[in-house]
Amino acid sequence: MMLNEPPRTRSRGSPRVFLTGPPLGWTHVSA
């Protein structure tokens, strides 16, 4: 769902997702 979301998502309240670095981080969090 947010797999294609831009880096701006980190400002939406999911900074921990970008702590991993690559999109692989926000993939398991959004999934």
C-alpha positions in Angstrom: 0.0 0.0 0.0 2.8 2.4 1.0 5.3 0.4 -0.9 5.4 3.2 -3.5 5.1 6.0 -1.0 7.7 8.8 -1.2 10.2 9.6 1.6 7.6 12.1 2.9 5.9 9.3 4.7 8.5 9.5 7.4 6.9 12.8 8.4 3.5 11.3 8.6 4.4 9.5 11.7 6.5 6.5 10.7 10.1 7.5 11.1 11.0 4.1 12.4 10.2 2.8 8.9 12.9 4.9 7.4 15.4 4.0 10.1 16.1 0.9 8.2 17.1 2.9 5.1 15.9 1.0 2.0 12.2 0.5 1.0 12.5 -3.0 2.5 12.0 -1.3 5.9 8.7 0.3 5.2 7.5 -2.8 3.4 7.1 -5.0 6.4 5.7 -2.1 8.5 3.0 -1.2 5.9 2.3 -4.8 5.1 
